Amino acid sequence: MTSQIADYATLIGLPITIIGLVVALLQIRKVKKSSELSTLAIKGFRKDLTNYNTIGLFAETLTSISEIKKLIRTNSYIYVPDKLHEVRLKILSIQESNIEFNRKQTNIFRDAISTFSLLESNYEHKLDNDDGSVIDTKVLDSIAEQSATLKSVQIQIRKIIEENHGKK
């Protein structure tokens, strides 16, 4: 009789074990799916963070460009090369962010980096040689032009970010 009870217990236990195994497997699938969704959410958050940091860097760059123009207008030339260098590094940081810029935007960055690098070298040279002819309107026009093109890229990128954020 004891062996019959054990046989019945085994027969009853087998389906319960199979049901438990199926429930465990279903829970594992849920956990895996949840983990994958969490990973996607984290990637999205990182991308959003990078995008907003890049927009902030644009704003800092444009502020620094305004400071350069002010330094030039007030004849504070000694600080101009350092500010030009700072702007060039900020533009490089923007360009190297994980935002996918189109060819036109990439060319704008390249031109701006080249312009600010050239201006930096010119100001360094003129300051080293005590050349009084540091300022001319072409320099201010060039800086204003670069500022305007960078501002236009900033606006384009902000629109793209806002559109992508609205789709979520």
Backbone as a chain_set.jsonl record, in Angstrom:
{"seq": "MTSQIADYATLIGLPITIIGLVVALLQIRKVKKSSELSTLAIKGFRKDLTNYNTIGLFAETLTSISEIKKLIRTNSYIYVPDKLHEVRLKILSIQESNIEFNRKQTNIFRDAISTFSLLESNYEHKLDNDDGSVIDTKVLDSIAEQSATLKSVQIQIRKIIEENHGKK", "coords": {"N": [[0.802, -1.181, 0.0], [1.946, 1.25, 0.696], [3.741, 1.641, -1.348], [1.975, 2.041, -3.428], [0.83, 4.469, -2.747], [3.066, 6.078, -2.955], [3.507, 5.812, -5.672], [1.207, 7.087, -6.693], [1.644, 9.626, -5.667], [3.931, 10.332, -7.07], [2.887, 10.335, -9.664], [1.06, 12.436, -9.428], [2.809, 14.481, -8.703], [4.486, 14.773, -10.927], [3.023, 16.191, -13.098], [2.623, 18.579, -11.689], [5.243, 19.432, -11.31], [5.978, 19.812, -13.972], [4.214, 21.881, -14.67], [5.151, 23.841, -12.902], [7.719, 24.181, -13.948], [7.095, 25.217, -16.493], [5.838, 27.619, -15.738], [8.032, 28.852, -14.497], [9.75, 29.13, -16.718], [8.22, 30.888, -18.283], [8.277, 33.123, -16.622], [10.993, 33.689, -16.718], [11.242, 34.474, -19.391], [9.706, 36.811, -19.289], [11.269, 38.363, -17.567], [13.6, 38.546, -19.095], [12.659, 39.994, -21.329], [11.88, 42.336, -20.031], [14.361, 43.192, -19.135], [15.635, 43.696, -21.59], [14.038, 45.802, -22.516], [14.621, 47.684, -20.56], [17.322, 48.095, -21.088], [17.134, 49.278, -23.626], [15.77, 51.608, -22.881], [17.688, 52.846, -21.286], [19.704, 53.308, -23.19], [18.328, 55.112, -24.826], [17.97, 57.194, -22.998], [20.647, 57.917, -22.55], [21.302, 58.827, -25.116], [19.529, 61.001, -25.347], [20.569, 62.573, -23.269], [23.154, 63.101, -24.237], [22.43, 64.554, -26.524], [21.158, 66.841, -25.374], [23.284, 67.837, -23.868], [24.979, 68.51, -25.955], [23.526, 70.553, -27.196], [23.676, 72.394, -25.124], [26.425, 72.841, -25.168], [26.65, 74.065, -27.644], [25.384, 76.484, -27.01], [27.172, 77.51, -25.084], [29.401, 77.832, -26.739], [28.519, 79.763, -28.578], [28.165, 81.878, -26.806], [30.805, 82.271, -25.993], [31.863, 83.121, -28.425], [30.56, 85.562, -28.691], [31.767, 86.86, -26.558], [34.365, 87.015, -27.55], [34.03, 88.815, -29.677], [33.345, 91.067, -28.187], [35.717, 91.433, -26.717], [37.444, 92.103, -28.79], [36.285, 94.473, -29.772], [36.683, 96.097, -27.55], [39.356, 96.381, -27.501], [40.868, 94.482, -26.078], [42.963, 92.638, -26.738], [44.793, 90.762, -25.817], [43.521, 88.622, -24.609], [42.139, 87.402, -26.588], [43.322, 85.281, -28.282], [43.273, 83.039, -26.54], [40.534, 82.75, -26.045], [39.658, 82.241, -28.647], [40.89, 79.792, -29.052], [39.558, 78.28, -27.102], [36.939, 78.321, -28.148], [37.353, 76.935, -30.525], [38.02, 74.388, -29.52], [35.594, 73.744, -28.291], [33.905, 73.584, -30.489], [35.047, 71.405, -31.753], [34.414, 69.462, -29.834], [31.628, 69.456, -30.046], [31.366, 68.547, -32.666], [32.407, 66.0, -32.383], [30.575, 64.749, -30.811], [27.989, 62.297, -30.224], [25.997, 62.811, -32.013], [24.52, 62.513, -35.164], [25.634, 64.277, -37.67], [24.761, 65.956, -40.714], [26.29, 66.193, -44.006], [26.549, 68.906, -44.786], [26.395, 70.245, -42.31], [28.644, 69.15, -41.067], [30.621, 70.225, -42.703], [30.294, 72.917, -42.059], [31.199, 72.921, -39.42], [33.866, 72.178, -39.863], [34.777, 74.358, -41.386], [34.412, 76.418, -39.493], [36.159, 75.604, -37.448], [38.568, 75.764, -38.827], [38.598, 78.524, -39.455], [38.613, 79.731, -36.866], [40.965, 78.67, -35.879], [42.866, 79.78, -37.646], [42.458, 82.52, -37.1], [43.234, 82.529, -34.425], [45.986, 81.887, -34.653], [46.815, 84.124, -36.144], [46.27, 86.236, -34.341], [47.955, 85.515, -32.216], [50.442, 85.748, -33.469], [50.417, 88.487, -34.17], [50.252, 89.657, -31.642], [52.633, 88.755, -30.505], [54.444, 90.141, -32.056], [53.955, 92.724, -31.447], [52.286, 94.162, -33.127], [50.298, 96.754, -34.081], [48.091, 96.652, -35.693], [45.88, 94.919, -35.199], [43.112, 94.703, -35.271], [40.429, 94.555, -37.559], [37.58, 95.147, -39.63], [36.957, 92.947, -41.137], [37.698, 90.738, -39.66], [35.865, 90.778, -37.525], [33.545, 90.503, -39.049], [33.958, 87.96, -40.112], [33.953, 86.396, -37.792], [31.348, 86.911, -36.925], [29.928, 85.763, -39.031], [30.618, 83.036, -38.772], [29.493, 82.58, -36.279], [26.778, 82.935, -36.859], [26.299, 80.811, -38.675], [26.85, 78.616, -37.043], [24.856, 78.971, -35.15], [22.626, 78.491, -36.743], [22.937, 75.761, -37.254], [22.695, 74.817, -34.658], [19.995, 75.397, -34.174], [18.774, 73.736, -36.092], [19.561, 71.189, -35.122], [18.381, 71.234, -32.597], [15.662, 71.252, -33.319], [15.455, 68.727, -34.538], [16.021, 67.081, -32.348], [13.892, 67.737, -30.65], [11.754, 66.861, -32.24], [12.292, 64.106, -32.372], [12.146, 63.501, -29.678], [9.487, 64.017, -29.214], [8.283, 61.902, -30.502], [8.463, 59.782, -28.826]], "CA": [[0.0, 0.0, 0.0], [2.841, 2.4, 0.753], [4.313, 1.855, -2.678], [0.92, 2.6, -4.268], [0.712, 5.898, -2.386], [4.252, 6.719, -3.537], [3.285, 5.879, -7.119], [0.23, 8.142, -6.929], [2.305, 10.905, -5.367], [4.816, 10.587, -8.201], [2.048, 10.692, -10.805], [0.512, 13.772, -9.174], [3.943, 15.407, -8.637], [5.058, 15.012, -12.257], [2.378, 17.331, -13.77], [2.867, 19.798, -10.906], [6.62, 19.816, -11.63], [5.976, 20.339, -15.346], [3.542, 23.185, -14.602], [6.106, 24.745, -12.243], [8.79, 24.462, -14.903], [6.539, 26.11, -17.517], [5.664, 28.932, -15.101], [9.374, 29.422, -14.318], [10.237, 29.539, -18.036], [7.48, 32.082, -18.668], [8.81, 34.227, -15.816], [12.327, 33.996, -17.249], [11.011, 35.243, -20.619], [9.261, 38.145, -18.888], [12.431, 39.064, -17.019], [14.486, 38.843, -20.217], [12.023, 41.079, -22.097], [11.976, 43.53, -19.197], [15.762, 43.598, -19.168], [15.892, 44.27, -22.913], [13.374, 47.103, -22.556], [15.4, 48.576, -19.696], [18.543, 48.43, -21.831], [16.742, 50.247, -24.649], [15.443, 52.867, -22.212], [18.955, 53.449, -20.868], [20.345, 53.823, -24.404], [17.577, 56.305, -25.207], [18.293, 58.241, -22.023], [22.016, 58.371, -22.838], [21.265, 59.611, -26.355], [18.907, 62.28, -25.006], [21.522, 63.325, -22.459], [24.188, 63.575, -25.161], [21.826, 65.596, -27.354], [20.96, 68.061, -24.595], [24.617, 68.355, -23.555], [25.49, 69.127, -27.176], [22.829, 71.828, -27.333], [24.296, 73.273, -24.127], [27.756, 73.186, -25.662], [26.41, 75.069, -28.679], [25.098, 77.756, -26.339], [28.444, 77.975, -24.521], [30.25, 78.248, -27.852], [28.018, 81.037, -29.088], [28.467, 82.875, -25.78], [32.242, 82.551, -26.088], [32.07, 83.916, -29.648], [30.134, 86.927, -28.348], [32.825, 87.416, -25.707], [35.499, 87.348, -28.425], [33.697, 90.067, -30.369], [33.431, 92.144, -27.193], [37.139, 91.658, -26.443], [38.031, 92.798, -29.946], [35.758, 95.843, -29.807], [37.223, 96.868, -26.421], [40.818, 96.363, -27.639], [41.467, 93.568, -25.09], [43.479, 91.614, -27.644], [45.626, 89.755, -25.152], [42.687, 87.472, -24.245], [41.468, 86.875, -27.776], [43.786, 83.955, -28.73], [42.788, 81.984, -25.632], [39.102, 82.559, -26.296], [39.531, 81.581, -29.946], [41.264, 78.391, -28.818], [38.436, 77.686, -26.358], [35.828, 78.127, -29.088], [37.74, 75.852, -31.452], [37.889, 73.115, -28.794], [34.167, 73.475, -28.089], [33.349, 73.147, -31.774], [35.525, 70.025, -31.923], [33.615, 68.611, -28.945], [30.299, 69.328, -30.648], [31.51, 67.717, -33.859], [32.712, 64.626, -31.995], [29.493, 64.161, -30.025], [27.376, 61.153, -30.903], [24.927, 63.235, -32.908], [24.874, 62.269, -36.558], [25.486, 65.5, -38.444], [24.798, 65.755, -42.156], [27.528, 66.666, -44.651], [26.592, 70.371, -44.731], [26.718, 70.626, -40.94], [30.037, 68.774, -40.843], [31.43, 71.235, -43.398], [30.214, 74.146, -41.267], [32.125, 72.746, -38.296], [35.231, 72.191, -40.391], [35.082, 75.752, -41.731], [34.525, 77.199, -38.255], [37.407, 75.209, -36.783], [39.648, 76.342, -39.633], [38.571, 79.98, -39.284], [39.054, 80.11, -35.52], [42.377, 78.3, -35.779], [43.615, 80.803, -38.376], [42.38, 83.757, -36.321], [44.056, 82.339, -33.231], [47.386, 82.013, -35.082], [47.059, 85.523, -36.523], [46.327, 87.074, -33.142], [49.188, 85.163, -31.502], [51.555, 86.35, -34.216], [50.365, 89.947, -34.05], [50.571, 90.023, -30.259], [54.071, 88.509, -30.308], [55.207, 91.149, -32.789], [53.452, 94.045, -31.045], [51.71, 94.801, -34.299], [49.112, 97.483, -33.645], [46.985, 96.493, -36.639], [45.243, 93.653, -34.86], [41.67, 94.699, -35.532], [39.802, 95.082, -38.757], [36.174, 94.743, -39.686], [36.86, 91.625, -41.76], [37.775, 89.742, -38.584], [34.559, 90.761, -36.85], [32.579, 89.94, -39.994], [34.22, 86.518, -40.191], [33.481, 85.81, -36.532], [29.878, 86.998, -36.934], [29.441, 84.776, -39.999], [30.743, 81.711, -38.154], [28.498, 82.53, -35.208], [25.45, 82.76, -37.475], [26.162, 79.461, -39.233], [26.762, 77.678, -35.913], [23.522, 79.149, -34.569], [21.66, 77.809, -37.613], [23.079, 74.32, -37.002], [22.107, 74.574, -33.344], [18.533, 75.411, -34.331], [18.42, 72.503, -36.809], [19.747, 70.045, -34.22], [17.35, 71.331, -31.552], [14.398, 70.819, -33.922], [15.513, 67.27, -34.71], [15.926, 66.479, -31.012], [12.52, 67.906, -30.178], [10.892, 65.975, -33.016], [12.553, 62.729, -31.925], [11.656, 63.358, -28.302], [8.02, 64.007, -29.303], [7.839, 60.603, -31.02], [8.545, 58.759, -27.785]], "C": [[0.858, 1.263, 0.0], [3.43, 2.682, -0.615], [3.258, 2.414, -3.625], [0.739, 4.095, -3.992], [1.884, 6.669, -2.997], [4.089, 6.848, -5.041], [2.292, 6.987, -7.47], [0.847, 9.526, -6.692], [3.23, 11.297, -6.508], [4.011, 11.025, -9.41], [1.444, 12.095, -10.652], [1.63, 14.814, -9.212], [4.523, 15.746, -9.999], [4.352, 16.163, -12.983], [2.608, 18.654, -13.023], [4.276, 20.33, -11.195], [6.692, 20.43, -13.023], [5.322, 21.719, -15.379], [4.479, 24.22, -13.967], [7.234, 25.15, -13.175], [8.309, 25.43, -15.991], [6.362, 27.516, -16.946], [7.02, 29.607, -14.922], [9.931, 29.919, -15.652], [9.532, 30.796, -18.527], [7.987, 33.314, -17.895], [10.193, 34.656, -16.317], [12.19, 34.822, -18.533], [10.575, 36.669, -20.306], [10.435, 38.973, -18.376], [13.387, 39.459, -18.137], [13.945, 40.015, -21.029], [12.12, 42.396, -21.336], [13.404, 44.078, -19.2], [16.114, 44.256, -20.497], [15.257, 45.653, -23.037], [14.118, 48.122, -21.693], [16.673, 49.029, -20.396], [18.244, 49.465, -22.906], [16.433, 51.613, -24.035], [16.717, 53.591, -21.783], [19.69, 54.028, -22.076], [19.653, 55.1, -24.868], [17.883, 57.479, -24.292], [19.681, 58.803, -22.296], [22.052, 59.229, -24.089], [20.645, 60.976, -26.095], [19.864, 63.165, -24.222], [22.632, 63.905, -23.326], [23.648, 64.712, -26.015], [21.677, 66.905, -26.593], [22.299, 68.671, -24.183], [25.214, 69.065, -24.77], [24.822, 70.472, -27.419], [23.398, 72.84, -26.337], [25.677, 73.738, -24.557], [27.672, 74.196, -26.807], [26.221, 76.444, -28.028], [26.368, 78.346, -25.733], [29.359, 78.518, -25.618], [29.812, 79.606, -28.378], [28.255, 82.169, -28.093], [29.936, 83.263, -25.833], [32.555, 83.386, -27.329], [31.658, 85.364, -29.396], [31.174, 87.611, -27.478], [34.041, 87.811, -26.54], [35.237, 88.672, -29.139], [33.798, 91.258, -29.417], [34.884, 92.462, -26.878], [37.804, 92.433, -27.576], [37.568, 94.254, -29.977], [36.323, 96.713, -28.69], [38.752, 96.86, -26.398], [41.518, 95.524, -26.563], [42.048, 92.363, -25.828], [44.229, 90.492, -26.958], [44.834, 88.49, -24.805], [42.075, 86.759, -25.451], [42.001, 85.499, -28.209], [43.291, 82.811, -27.847], [41.315, 81.698, -25.848], [38.864, 81.865, -27.641], [39.861, 80.092, -29.829], [40.132, 77.649, -28.108], [37.26, 77.382, -27.28], [36.136, 76.971, -30.032], [37.589, 74.49, -30.772], [36.421, 72.75, -28.557], [33.52, 72.98, -29.381], [33.801, 71.715, -32.072], [34.704, 69.062, -31.071], [32.214, 68.4, -29.501], [30.364, 68.361, -31.819], [31.716, 66.249, -33.492], [31.654, 64.008, -31.088], [28.853, 63.046, -30.843], [26.189, 61.528, -31.782], [25.404, 63.019, -34.335], [24.571, 63.533, -37.363], [25.503, 65.173, -39.929], [26.068, 66.393, -42.733], [27.653, 68.194, -44.559], [26.981, 70.848, -43.336], [28.174, 70.304, -40.61], [30.976, 69.776, -41.509], [31.43, 72.563, -42.649], [31.176, 74.052, -40.091], [33.571, 72.839, -38.766], [35.66, 73.614, -40.725], [35.285, 76.606, -40.476], [35.828, 76.875, -37.528], [38.596, 75.827, -37.508], [39.739, 77.853, -39.425], [39.106, 80.38, -37.917], [40.516, 79.743, -35.275], [43.262, 79.347, -36.455], [43.623, 82.126, -37.615], [43.251, 83.674, -35.072], [45.538, 82.516, -33.579], [47.721, 83.464, -35.432], [47.176, 86.424, -35.302], [47.578, 86.774, -32.324], [50.385, 85.845, -32.163], [51.581, 87.871, -34.037], [50.694, 90.409, -32.639], [52.059, 89.826, -29.97], [54.926, 89.586, -30.96], [54.786, 92.572, -32.445], [52.927, 94.845, -32.227], [50.395, 95.462, -33.885], [47.904, 97.263, -34.535], [46.252, 95.18, -36.433], [43.795, 93.597, -35.343], [41.35, 95.194, -36.938], [38.407, 94.515, -38.84], [36.002, 93.374, -40.313], [36.898, 90.525, -40.704], [36.431, 89.637, -37.878], [33.488, 90.174, -37.764], [32.725, 88.421, -40.085], [33.7, 85.798, -38.945], [31.952, 85.815, -36.495], [29.282, 85.963, -37.883], [29.505, 83.367, -39.419], [29.712, 81.533, -37.046], [27.109, 82.259, -35.778], [25.272, 81.345, -38.025], [26.077, 78.422, -38.116], [25.389, 77.765, -35.25], [22.479, 78.429, -35.42], [21.727, 76.291, -37.426], [22.458, 73.968, -35.656], [20.589, 74.497, -33.434], [18.066, 74.136, -35.037], [18.482, 71.294, -35.878], [18.671, 70.062, -33.128], [16.002, 70.865, -32.086], [14.352, 69.302, -34.072], [15.343, 66.573, -33.364], [14.499, 66.577, -30.491], [11.543, 67.012, -30.926], [11.054, 64.523, -32.563], [12.029, 62.5, -30.525], [10.134, 63.299, -28.282], [7.47, 62.675, -29.773], [7.813, 59.537, -29.939], [7.251, 58.6, -27.06]], "O": [[0.502, 2.247, -0.649], [3.598, 3.841, -0.995], [3.59, 3.178, -4.532], [0.52, 4.881, -4.914], [1.71, 7.782, -3.494], [4.478, 7.857, -5.629], [2.502, 7.736, -8.424], [0.588, 10.469, -7.439], [3.304, 12.471, -6.872], [4.39, 11.967, -10.106], [1.332, 12.842, -11.625], [1.417, 15.922, -9.706], [4.997, 16.861, -10.218], [5.044, 17.062, -13.458], [2.768, 19.707, -13.64], [4.473, 21.539, -11.31], [7.372, 21.434, -13.237], [5.821, 22.626, -16.044], [4.58, 25.347, -14.451], [7.656, 26.307, -13.194], [9.032, 26.353, -16.366], [6.702, 28.499, -17.604], [7.149, 30.807, -15.167], [10.515, 31.001, -15.717], [10.162, 31.673, -19.119], [8.107, 34.404, -18.456], [10.516, 35.844, -16.334], [12.947, 35.772, -18.737], [11.006, 37.619, -20.959], [10.571, 40.148, -18.717], [13.924, 40.567, -18.139], [14.694, 40.927, -21.377], [12.407, 43.441, -21.919], [13.613, 45.29, -19.262], [16.817, 45.267, -20.522], [15.861, 46.569, -23.596], [14.227, 49.291, -22.063], [17.059, 50.195, -20.313], [19.003, 50.418, -23.085], [16.79, 52.648, -24.597], [16.81, 54.813, -21.905], [20.242, 55.125, -21.993], [20.317, 56.06, -25.258], [18.036, 58.613, -24.746], [19.878, 60.018, -22.279], [22.748, 60.244, -24.129], [21.16, 61.993, -26.559], [19.961, 64.365, -24.478], [23.006, 65.067, -23.167], [24.326, 65.721, -26.211], [22.031, 67.966, -27.108], [22.435, 69.894, -24.151], [25.874, 70.095, -24.632], [25.488, 71.431, -27.808], [23.58, 74.009, -26.674], [26.052, 74.889, -24.336], [28.522, 75.079, -26.925], [26.823, 77.432, -28.448], [26.614, 79.547, -25.853], [30.013, 79.545, -25.437], [30.638, 80.492, -28.597], [28.517, 83.302, -28.498], [30.277, 84.441, -25.731], [33.419, 84.262, -27.285], [32.337, 86.289, -29.843], [31.436, 88.803, -27.638], [34.677, 88.829, -26.267], [36.108, 89.54, -29.199], [34.279, 92.326, -29.796], [35.253, 93.633, -26.78], [38.631, 93.313, -27.337], [38.374, 95.161, -30.184], [36.436, 97.929, -28.85], [39.37, 97.273, -25.417], [42.646, 95.832, -26.181], [41.671, 91.22, -25.572], [44.289, 89.378, -27.479], [45.41, 87.406, -24.717], [41.56, 85.647, -25.334], [41.193, 84.612, -28.484], [42.933, 81.744, -28.345], [40.891, 80.542, -25.835], [37.984, 81.013, -27.762], [39.196, 79.247, -30.428], [39.792, 76.524, -28.475], [36.659, 76.311, -27.199], [35.277, 76.132, -30.302], [37.087, 73.545, -31.38], [36.053, 71.577, -28.617], [32.693, 72.069, -29.363], [33.023, 70.909, -32.583], [34.34, 67.978, -31.526], [31.674, 67.296, -29.435], [29.526, 67.468, -31.95], [31.256, 65.358, -34.205], [31.809, 62.871, -30.64], [29.155, 62.884, -32.026], [25.458, 60.652, -32.244], [26.554, 63.307, -34.668], [23.421, 63.822, -37.692], [26.173, 64.234, -40.358], [26.822, 67.052, -42.017], [28.734, 68.713, -44.285], [27.803, 71.754, -43.194], [28.855, 71.091, -39.953], [32.009, 70.135, -40.942], [32.446, 73.256, -42.608], [31.892, 75.01, -39.799], [34.397, 73.502, -38.138], [36.77, 74.03, -40.391], [36.21, 77.415, -40.408], [36.517, 77.776, -37.049], [39.516, 76.348, -36.879], [40.829, 78.394, -39.241], [39.956, 81.265, -37.815], [41.218, 80.438, -34.541], [44.285, 79.752, -35.903], [44.662, 82.776, -37.496], [43.924, 84.638, -34.711], [46.26, 83.219, -32.873], [48.78, 83.97, -35.062], [48.066, 87.271, -35.23], [48.2, 87.695, -31.793], [51.227, 86.441, -31.491], [52.632, 88.46, -33.785], [51.344, 91.439, -32.459], [52.672, 90.634, -29.272], [56.01, 89.905, -30.471], [55.224, 93.521, -33.094], [53.11, 96.06, -32.303], [49.487, 94.792, -33.393], [46.795, 97.65, -34.168], [46.031, 94.423, -37.378], [43.321, 92.546, -35.776], [41.953, 96.151, -37.425], [38.09, 93.517, -38.192], [35.006, 92.699, -40.053], [36.218, 89.507, -40.832], [35.92, 88.539, -37.659], [32.62, 89.431, -37.306], [31.734, 87.694, -40.128], [33.088, 84.734, -39.036], [31.335, 84.834, -36.08], [28.255, 85.355, -37.58], [28.558, 82.592, -39.557], [29.129, 80.459, -36.896], [26.356, 81.447, -35.239], [24.209, 80.746, -37.859], [25.321, 77.456, -38.224], [24.828, 76.751, -34.837], [21.551, 77.823, -34.883], [20.698, 75.615, -37.437], [21.779, 72.95, -35.524], [19.973, 73.619, -32.83], [17.077, 73.526, -34.628], [17.562, 70.476, -35.851], [18.119, 69.018, -32.781], [15.272, 70.159, -31.389], [13.34, 68.669, -33.772], [14.608, 65.591, -33.255], [13.961, 65.609, -29.953], [10.613, 66.467, -30.331], [10.069, 63.803, -32.395], [11.521, 61.422, -30.217], [9.548, 62.618, -27.44], [6.322, 62.341, -29.483], [7.196, 58.488, -30.124], [7.15, 57.776, -26.15]]}, "num_chains": 1, "name": "protein.A"}
